[in-house]
Amino acid sequence: MARTPPAVSERYLRWYANEYLKRYFTTRHHLAWLLKRRSQLCIRANGGDLAEAVAWIDKILDDLERMGALNDALFVNAKVRSLLRKGNSEALIRQKLGGLGVGGDSIKAIFSEIQEESGDPHFQAALNFARKRRIGPFRLDKREEHRESDLAKLGRHGFRYDLAKRILALEPDELDDPPF
């Protein structure tokens, strides 16, 4: 039997936001969406005013930002770097973070910052993807036989054609950490 949600109140929404932030790092946009959805659920069950709940949500989010518990710039920086290490292309990163309310300008700024620090982030992400999928220079046998399918995998994952060809042209002995 499902539990009835509590009545919506500023105290309850603040508690819910804090509990969520204890477990997950997120953006202001995403947390606002979660709190609004939770408010609607409580209002549907117990009655209440959604406009009042939205005002509480804005106040709660402002307080969380002021305390440093909610920081969109820090979130975007950490998430982009994490997704690049996992071998995600810029297109895929934009898609994933777009759903959390992150704009393309902030993603572009992080890519520029990474490029200044350590070189081409697109190349490193494609290389990480190839390593993870054991394609291209990380394939131990029949590299030429699988060239077209490897190229297609890189393309489907959002990497540019010229970058995919560059990755597949690498030899295992050119890598910092060869596959064998």
N, C-alpha and C positions, 0 to 999 in steps of 0.2 A: 504494500500500500504506500502510495507516494505521500511524502510529507508536504503539508501546506506551507508555502513560503511565509516569512514574517511580514508584518506591515512595513511599507517603505518608510524609511526615516533617514535623516542625515547620518545619524550614528551607525545604522545598519550599513549604509552605502560606504561609509568610511572604513568600517570593519572589513567589508567585502573587498574593497580596493587594497587595503593593507595585506589581507590574506593572499590575494592574487599576487601582489608584488613580492611577497616572501618566497613564492615559488617560481615566478617567471619575471623576466626582464621584458618590458614592452614599451610601446609608444603612447603618447597622450591620446592620440586618435583611437587606438585600439582599446585602451582602458575606458575611454569615454563611451565607446560603443558597447563594451561589456556591461558597464554600470547602467547604461540606458536600457539595455535588454533585461537586466536583472530587475530594474525598477518597473518595467512594463509587466513582468511576470508577477511581482508582488502586488501591483495595482490591480491586475486582472483577478487575483485571488482575494484581495482584501479591500479594494477601493483605494482611492487617493487621487492626487493631482500630479500629472506628469510634468507640467510646467514647473511646479515646485521642486520636483525631483531633479529636473534638468539644472535648475539654479543651484541645488546642493552639489550636483556632480561637478559643475564648473568651479565652485568654491573648493571642493575636495581636491580636484586636479591642480588648481593653483597652489594650494597648500603643499601638496606632494612635490610639485616642482620647486617650490621655495625651499623645502627641506632637502632636496637633492635625491629623493627616492624615485623621481621620474625625470629622465633626462634623454630627450629624443636624439640629440647630437651624439651622445655617448653610445646609445643603443645602435644607431645607424653605423657608426664607426666599427663597433664590435661585430655586428651582424654581417656587414659586408666583408670584413676580413675573414671571418669564420667561413662564410659561404665560398669565398675564393680558395681558401685552403682545402675545402672539400671538392674543388674542381667544378664549381658552377660558373657559367658564362655570365657576362654583364647583363645580357637579355633576361636570363633566368633570375638573376638577382633583382633586377628591376620588377619583374613580375611578382616575385615572392614578397618583396618589401612594399610594393604598391598596395597590396591588400591591407597593410598595416598603416596606411596613410603617409608613407614616406615619399617625398617628391623626388623627381629625377635629378634636380640640381644638387641635392645633398649627396646623392649617390655619386654623381659626377665629381664632386669635390673630394670625396674619399678616394676615388680612383686616381685623381691627380696627385693627392697626397702620397698614396702608395707608390705611384710611378716615380716621384721624386726620391722616395726613401730607398726603394729596392728594385727599380727597373719595371719592365712591362708586366702589369698584373694579369693581362689577358693571356700572355704566353705561359706564365706560371700556373694559372688556373687550368689551361688546356693540358699542360704537362701533368698536373695533378689528376685530372680526369683520365688521361691516358694511362697513368700508373695504376689508378684505382680499377680501371676496366681491363687492364693488361692488353692494351692495344698499341699499335705503332711500335716504337722502340722498346716497349716493355713486353712485346710478344716474343716468345722464345723460338717459335718455329713458324714457317710458312708465312712470313711477313708480306711478301708480294701477293700471295694468293688472297689475303684478307685486306689488301689495301683499300679497295673500294668500300667494303663494309665498314672498315675503321673510319674512313673519311665520312661516310654517312652517319655513323654514330656521333662523331664530333659535330657535324652539321645539325643533327637533330637536337643536340644539347645546346645549340645556340652559338657555337663558335664560328667565326668567319672562315670562308673557304681558304683564303691565303694562309691563315694561321693554322688551320687543320693540315694543309699540305706541308707547312714548315715543321710541324710536330712529327708527321709521318716520315719526313725525310731524315730525321735524326737517327743516328746509329747508336746502338747500346753503349759503345765505348765513349761516346760524346757526353753521356749523362754523368752527373755528379755521383749518383748512386745507381749503378747498373743493376738490371733485373736478376743477375745471377752472381 
